Amino acid sequence: MSNIIKVVQNDTGPTIVCTITDQTTGNPVGLTGASVVLKIRPVGSTTLQATAPGVVTNGAAGQIAFFPASTPAMFAGTPGSYEGEIVITYANGTVQTVYQTLKFQLKAEF
């Protein structure tokens, strides 16, 4: 997750697609029955820009997606660097936050 996702202010795309893997084995984390959210904030800030619900698209393969069109605030902030944190809530109620963050660069729209 070290690549920077480049987006333009107020865009409602692209869909953010991730595969969650175990950091020790590299195997996909089973997400069947889980729910996921993506918390986004400016780098260096403690104030959230948005909390976007995601969709588990393939639970057995650890695949999830986030849709900016469903949460327009994701890319509505001031241009600059942002970070995103994925939080998983498993069917049994266990909450796990993915340690690595997503990195976004937001450019001003024309």
Sequence and secondary structure as in RCSB ss.txt:
>XXXX:A:sequence
MSNIIKVVQNDTGPTIVCTITDQTTGNPVGLTGASVVLKIRPVGSTTLQATAPGVVTNGAAGQIAFFPASTPAMF
AGTPGSYEGEIVITYANGTVQTVYQTLKFQLKAEF
>XXXX:A:secstr
  SEEEEETT     EEEE B TTT  B   TT EEEEEEEETT  S SEEEEEEEEEGGGTEEEE GGG GGGG
 S SEEEEEEEEEE TTS EEE SS EEEEEE   
